[in-house]
Amino acid sequence: MRLPTEWKTHAERLAAEVTPAVSRWRGAVAGTPRHVFVPRWWEPTGDGAWALRDGPGDASAWLRAAYSDTSLVTRVGPRHADDASPDERPSGGPTSSGTMPGLVVRMLRHGLLYDGADLGLIGTGTGASTALAVHRLGAGHVTAMDVDPYLTEAATARLASLGMSPPGGHL
């Protein structure tokens, strides 16, 4: 996957938007390339269907979407954006997403986590929340799980591409 080179500037802006200046999570948000976890996503078309967006096909739109404080829908019903063709228009409700970064940070901050704390995350999704936790706590302190094997496999691969492999190489 081709990575946009200017992601760091976008991540730093997002970190300033979703974390207080003194937050220990600011560095995790600023240092996590969220776009890696949402290379493709669904956007509503307004008529009840969803349109596929392909990040590598439009790096500017990819950076805007990935570094906005917005949830990006990655699955509609059974159809994951990773495996969809550009002309597909699924309908129905979202069933998986890259959660809104501000919400993820608030949840992590409310966890009152400290250096050396162990964290279990239920609902791996894209793996972006796991990446924030690994960045802040270390891979040996984070366990993430999901009922969907595809999500854990994709998240494991994306984390590994960033050198953030969990112990044993699997979530």
C-alpha positions as a Markdown table, in Angstrom:
| # | Residue | x | y | z |
|---|---|---|---|---|
| 1 | Met | 0.0 | 0.0 | 0.0 |
| 2 | Arg | 1.4 | 3.4 | -1.0 |
| 3 | Leu | 1.5 | 5.6 | 2.1 |
| 4 | Pro | 1.0 | 9.4 | 1.7 |
| 5 | Thr | 4.1 | 11.1 | 2.9 |
| 6 | Glu | 2.4 | 14.0 | 4.6 |
| 7 | Trp | 0.3 | 11.9 | 7.0 |
| 8 | Lys | 2.4 | 13.1 | 10.0 |
| 9 | Thr | 1.2 | 16.7 | 9.7 |
| 10 | His | -2.4 | 15.5 | 9.6 |
| 11 | Ala | -1.9 | 13.2 | 12.6 |
| 12 | Glu | -0.4 | 16.1 | 14.6 |
| 13 | Arg | -3.4 | 18.3 | 13.8 |
| 14 | Leu | -5.8 | 15.6 | 14.7 |
| 15 | Ala | -4.0 | 15.0 | 18.0 |
| 16 | Ala | -4.2 | 18.7 | 18.9 |
| 17 | Glu | -8.0 | 18.5 | 18.1 |
| 18 | Val | -8.9 | 15.5 | 20.1 |
| 19 | Thr | -6.5 | 15.6 | 23.1 |
| 20 | Pro | -5.7 | 18.2 | 25.7 |
| 21 | Ala | -2.2 | 19.6 | 25.4 |
| 22 | Val | -1.0 | 17.7 | 28.5 |
| 23 | Ser | -2.6 | 14.4 | 27.6 |
| 24 | Arg | -0.3 | 11.4 | 27.5 |
| 25 | Trp | -2.4 | 10.2 | 24.5 |
| 26 | Arg | -1.4 | 13.1 | 22.3 |
| 27 | Gly | 1.8 | 11.5 | 21.2 |
| 28 | Ala | 0.0 | 8.3 | 20.4 |
| 29 | Val | -2.5 | 10.0 | 18.2 |
| 30 | Ala | 0.2 | 12.2 | 16.5 |
| 31 | Gly | 2.4 | 9.2 | 16.0 |
| 32 | Thr | -0.2 | 6.7 | 14.7 |
| 33 | Pro | -0.7 | 6.6 | 10.9 |
| 34 | Arg | -4.5 | 6.1 | 11.0 |
| 35 | His | -4.8 | 5.9 | 7.2 |
| 36 | Val | -3.0 | 2.5 | 7.3 |
| 37 | Phe | -6.1 | 1.2 | 9.2 |
| 38 | Val | -8.7 | 2.6 | 6.8 |
| 39 | Pro | -7.4 | 2.2 | 3.2 |
| 40 | Arg | -11.0 | 1.8 | 2.0 |
| 41 | Trp | -14.3 | 2.8 | 3.5 |
| 42 | Trp | -17.9 | 3.3 | 2.8 |
| 43 | Glu | -19.7 | 6.7 | 2.6 |
| 44 | Pro | -23.5 | 7.1 | 2.5 |
| 45 | Thr | -24.9 | 8.2 | -0.9 |
| 46 | Gly | -28.0 | 9.8 | 0.6 |
| 47 | Asp | -30.4 | 7.3 | -1.1 |
| 48 | Gly | -29.9 | 4.5 | 1.5 |
| 49 | Ala | -26.9 | 3.0 | -0.3 |
| 50 | Trp | -23.2 | 3.3 | 0.3 |
| 51 | Ala | -20.3 | 4.3 | -2.0 |
| 52 | Leu | -16.8 | 2.8 | -1.8 |
| 53 | Arg | -13.9 | 5.2 | -1.2 |
| 54 | Asp | -10.4 | 4.0 | -2.0 |
| 55 | Gly | -7.7 | 5.8 | -0.2 |
| 56 | Pro | -4.7 | 4.9 | -2.3 |
| 57 | Gly | -6.7 | 6.1 | -5.4 |
| 58 | Asp | -7.1 | 9.6 | -4.0 |
| 59 | Ala | -4.4 | 10.4 | -1.4 |
| 60 | Ser | -5.8 | 13.8 | -0.6 |
| 61 | Ala | -9.3 | 12.5 | 0.2 |
| 62 | Trp | -7.7 | 9.6 | 2.1 |
| 63 | Leu | -5.8 | 12.0 | 4.4 |
| 64 | Arg | -8.8 | 14.2 | 4.9 |
| 65 | Ala | -11.0 | 11.3 | 5.9 |
| 66 | Ala | -8.5 | 9.3 | 7.9 |
| 67 | Tyr | -7.4 | 12.3 | 10.0 |
| 68 | Ser | -10.8 | 13.8 | 10.7 |
| 69 | Asp | -12.5 | 13.2 | 14.0 |
| 70 | Thr | -15.1 | 11.0 | 12.2 |
| 71 | Ser | -15.9 | 7.3 | 12.3 |
| 72 | Leu | -15.2 | 5.7 | 8.9 |
| 73 | Val | -17.5 | 2.8 | 8.0 |
| 74 | Thr | -15.5 | -0.2 | 6.8 |
| 75 | Arg | -18.4 | -2.7 | 6.7 |
| 76 | Val | -22.0 | -2.5 | 5.6 |
| 77 | Gly | -23.9 | -5.6 | 6.4 |
| 78 | Pro | -21.6 | -8.5 | 5.4 |
| 79 | Arg | -19.7 | -6.4 | 2.8 |
| 80 | His | -16.3 | -5.2 | 4.0 |
| 81 | Ala | -14.8 | -2.3 | 2.0 |
| 82 | Asp | -11.4 | -4.1 | 1.7 |
| 83 | Asp | -13.0 | -6.7 | -0.6 |
| 84 | Ala | -15.5 | -4.6 | -2.5 |
| 85 | Ser | -15.5 | -3.5 | -6.1 |
| 86 | Pro | -15.8 | 0.2 | -7.0 |
| 87 | Asp | -19.3 | -0.2 | -8.5 |
| 88 | Glu | -20.9 | -2.0 | -5.5 |
| 89 | Arg | -23.6 | 0.0 | -3.6 |
| 90 | Pro | -24.6 | -2.0 | -0.6 |
| 91 | Ser | -27.5 | -0.9 | 1.5 |
| 92 | Gly | -28.2 | -1.4 | 5.2 |
| 93 | Gly | -26.5 | -0.4 | 8.4 |
| 94 | Pro | -22.9 | -0.2 | 9.2 |
| 95 | Thr | -21.5 | -3.2 | 11.0 |
| 96 | Ser | -17.8 | -2.2 | 11.5 |
| 97 | Ser | -15.9 | 1.0 | 11.4 |
| 98 | Gly | -12.7 | 2.9 | 12.3 |
| 99 | Thr | -14.2 | 4.6 | 15.4 |
| 100 | Met | -14.1 | 8.4 | 15.8 |
| 101 | Pro | -10.6 | 9.2 | 17.2 |
| 102 | Gly | -11.9 | 11.7 | 19.7 |
| 103 | Leu | -14.2 | 9.0 | 21.2 |
| 104 | Val | -11.4 | 6.5 | 21.3 |
| 105 | Val | -9.2 | 8.9 | 23.2 |
| 106 | Arg | -11.9 | 9.7 | 25.6 |
| 107 | Met | -12.5 | 6.1 | 26.3 |
| 108 | Leu | -8.8 | 5.4 | 26.8 |
| 109 | Arg | -8.4 | 8.4 | 29.1 |
| 110 | His | -11.4 | 7.4 | 31.2 |
| 111 | Gly | -9.7 | 4.0 | 31.6 |
| 112 | Leu | -7.2 | 5.8 | 33.9 |
| 113 | Leu | -4.4 | 3.7 | 32.3 |
| 114 | Tyr | -0.9 | 4.1 | 33.7 |
| 115 | Asp | 2.6 | 3.1 | 32.5 |
| 116 | Gly | 2.8 | -0.7 | 32.7 |
| 117 | Ala | -1.0 | -1.2 | 32.8 |
| 118 | Asp | -2.5 | -4.1 | 30.8 |
| 119 | Leu | -5.4 | -3.4 | 28.5 |
| 120 | Gly | -8.0 | -5.6 | 26.9 |
| 121 | Leu | -9.9 | -4.2 | 23.9 |
| 122 | Ile | -13.1 | -5.9 | 22.8 |
| 123 | Gly | -14.0 | -5.2 | 19.2 |
| 124 | Thr | -10.8 | -4.9 | 17.1 |
| 125 | Gly | -12.4 | -3.2 | 14.2 |
| 126 | Thr | -9.7 | -1.7 | 12.0 |
| 127 | Gly | -7.0 | -2.0 | 14.6 |
| 128 | Ala | -6.5 | 1.8 | 14.9 |
| 129 | Ser | -7.6 | 1.9 | 18.6 |
| 130 | Thr | -5.2 | -1.0 | 19.3 |
| 131 | Ala | -2.4 | 1.0 | 17.6 |
| 132 | Leu | -3.0 | 3.9 | 19.9 |
| 133 | Ala | -2.9 | 1.7 | 22.9 |
| 134 | Val | 0.2 | -0.1 | 21.7 |
| 135 | His | 1.9 | 3.2 | 21.0 |
| 136 | Arg | 1.2 | 4.4 | 24.5 |
| 137 | Leu | 1.4 | 1.2 | 26.6 |
| 138 | Gly | 3.6 | -1.2 | 24.5 |
| 139 | Ala | 2.5 | -4.3 | 22.5 |
| 140 | Gly | 3.1 | -6.6 | 25.5 |
| 141 | His | 0.4 | -4.7 | 27.5 |
| 142 | Val | -2.4 | -4.7 | 24.9 |
| 143 | Thr | -4.7 | -7.6 | 23.9 |
| 144 | Ala | -7.5 | -7.0 | 21.4 |
| 145 | Met | -10.1 | -9.4 | 20.3 |
| 146 | Asp | -13.1 | -9.6 | 17.9 |
| 147 | Val | -15.7 | -12.2 | 17.0 |
| 148 | Asp | -14.8 | -11.7 | 13.3 |
| 149 | Pro | -11.6 | -13.5 | 12.2 |
| 150 | Tyr | -11.2 | -11.3 | 9.2 |
| 151 | Leu | -11.0 | -8.1 | 11.3 |
| 152 | Thr | -8.4 | -9.6 | 13.6 |
| 153 | Glu | -6.3 | -10.9 | 10.7 |
| 154 | Ala | -6.5 | -7.5 | 8.8 |
| 155 | Ala | -5.7 | -5.6 | 12.0 |
| 156 | Thr | -2.8 | -7.9 | 12.8 |
| 157 | Ala | -1.3 | -7.4 | 9.4 |
| 158 | Arg | -1.7 | -3.6 | 9.5 |
| 159 | Leu | -0.2 | -3.4 | 13.0 |
| 160 | Ala | 2.7 | -5.6 | 11.8 |
| 161 | Ser | 3.3 | -3.3 | 8.8 |
| 162 | Leu | 4.0 | -0.6 | 11.4 |
| 163 | Gly | 6.2 | -2.8 | 13.6 |
| 164 | Met | 3.4 | -3.0 | 16.3 |
| 165 | Ser | 3.0 | -6.7 | 16.3 |
| 166 | Pro | 1.3 | -8.1 | 19.5 |
| 167 | Pro | 3.0 | -10.9 | 21.3 |
| 168 | Gly | 2.7 | -14.1 | 19.3 |
| 169 | Gly | 1.9 | -12.1 | 16.1 |
| 170 | His | -1.9 | -12.3 | 16.5 |
| 171 | Leu | -4.6 | -10.3 | 18.2 |
